[in-house]
Amino acid sequence: MKFETLAIHGGNIISDEKQPVVQPITLSTTFHHKEGSPTYSRAANPNRDALEQVLAKMERGKAAAAFSSGNAAGMAVFQSLQAGSHIIAPNDMYHGMRKQLEEIFDGILEVSFVDLTETENLKRAIKPQTKLLWIETPSNPLLKISDIKVLSSIAQSHGMKVVCDNTFATPVFQNPLALGADLVMHSATKYFGGHSDILGGALITKEEDSFWQRIKNVQITGGAVPSPFDCYYLTRSIKTLPYRMKGHAAHAGQIASYLTQHPKVEAVYYPGLKDHPGHEIAAQQMSGFGGMLSFLIKGDAYDADRFISRLQYFANATSLGGVESLIERRAGVEGPDTKTPQNLIRVSVGLEHLDDLFGDLDQAFEAI
Ligand SMILES: Cc1ncc(COP(=O)(O)O)c(C=O)c1O
């Protein structure tokens, strides 16, 4: 089955005897005791089964676990490690995940944040108690690229598990499991949901081994699971994911080129650009470069904020992956201890007509 077909049919579990074409939403939290039926919705629900089935297929994994948010999915990985384990994570890790490691797991897990765009940095950071490598590529918000294949093989030769946050690329453009990672993590809130109205997260595994059993236990016993409604809407949104991603990537590529030519722009970060430092690796491990980009506007935070305030179609809001274009000055969102440049503007390029997006950018640049 080709990817587009899989996205449409891979999550359809029809349990109703009237055979609706679309799976109904099963709201019941409890089920008659019967062989093969779920018992209780925190442990399993038909809509979550359907979502997990299509997620596992899209990421070419053995199984998936759906969570109530991307952060809950990531936290389930950290909760599945033994206390005292050491983790290596990127120094520009998504700031919410970094906050978990620094604050919630302080005194429980040890972490080294390193620049994983240089594979030598991984080798230098490994300790006897290192159990996990966390990769995020392309990274948020600098769109840095890490080599999944090389990093995974180094980490696994030291007995570590490798998790890759694949939120920006989605399985449409990148399959970390096929490149050697053990687990894939997603904020399903982003491109999977695609309409900025569902919060969700997911983990997908290559093997149903003992580490996966620990994660399943955190999911089921910890209970940070998505509702049947959320699972239903995610499964529905995923049906259009391949076509949405093609549109997002085509638009982002053209806007990135436009920005590189603009006299009021200092730098553009998009892995599809030939002069992006990670372009060559991105071209090897991705089949498209995604819909996210960031750029440095000439000037300071004030100039960046003034430019953003003039835009009409790009909503000044956080998050990403919806059909509508979103824009924000990232340092303003990440807070006072951010390492992101103050004039960095992150764009989630939407599916509005490109003429309207270019027109909007033109008038905002002219106004500053
Ligand atoms: C790359 C990345 N990973 C994880 C998350 C966390 O996901 P959620 O907001 O669904 O908890 C985000 C959210 O912005 C993200 O951008």
The ligand as an SDF file (V2000), in Angstrom:
LIG
                    3D

 16 16  0  0  0  0  0  0  0  0999 V2000
    9.3340   19.5830   18.1420 C   0  0  0  0  0  0  0  0  0  0  0  0
    8.3080   19.5140   19.2180 C   0  0  0  0  0  0  0  0  0  0  0  0
    8.3010   18.4540   20.0420 N   0  0  0  0  0  0  0  0  0  0  0  0
    7.3920   18.3450   21.0400 C   0  0  0  0  0  0  0  0  0  0  0  0
    6.4500   19.3230   21.2740 C   0  0  0  0  0  0  0  0  0  0  0  0
    5.4650   19.1810   22.4150 C   0  0  0  0  0  0  0  0  0  0  0  0
    4.2000   18.8600   21.9420 O   0  0  0  0  0  0  0  0  0  0  0  0
    2.8190   19.2640   22.6800 P   0  0  0  0  0  0  0  0  0  0  0  0
    2.7160   20.7520   22.6450 O   0  0  0  0  0  0  0  0  0  0  0  0
    1.7910   18.5330   21.8780 O   0  0  0  0  0  0  0  0  0  0  0  0
    2.9030   18.7520   24.0890 O   0  0  0  0  0  0  0  0  0  0  0  0
    6.4190   20.4460   20.4330 C   0  0  0  0  0  0  0  0  0  0  0  0
    5.4280   21.5270   20.6570 C   0  0  0  0  0  0  0  0  0  0  0  0
    5.5730   22.6340   20.1890 O   0  0  0  0  0  0  0  0  0  0  0  0
    7.3680   20.5380   19.3800 C   0  0  0  0  0  0  0  0  0  0  0  0
    7.3890   21.5970   18.5570 O   0  0  0  0  0  0  0  0  0  0  0  0
  1  2  1  0
  2  3  1  0
  2 15  2  0
  3  4  2  0
  4  5  1  0
  5  6  1  0
  5 12  2  0
  6  7  1  0
  7  8  1  0
  8  9  2  0
  8 10  1  0
  8 11  1  0
 12 13  1  0
 12 15  1  0
 13 14  2  0
 15 16  1  0
M  END
$$$$
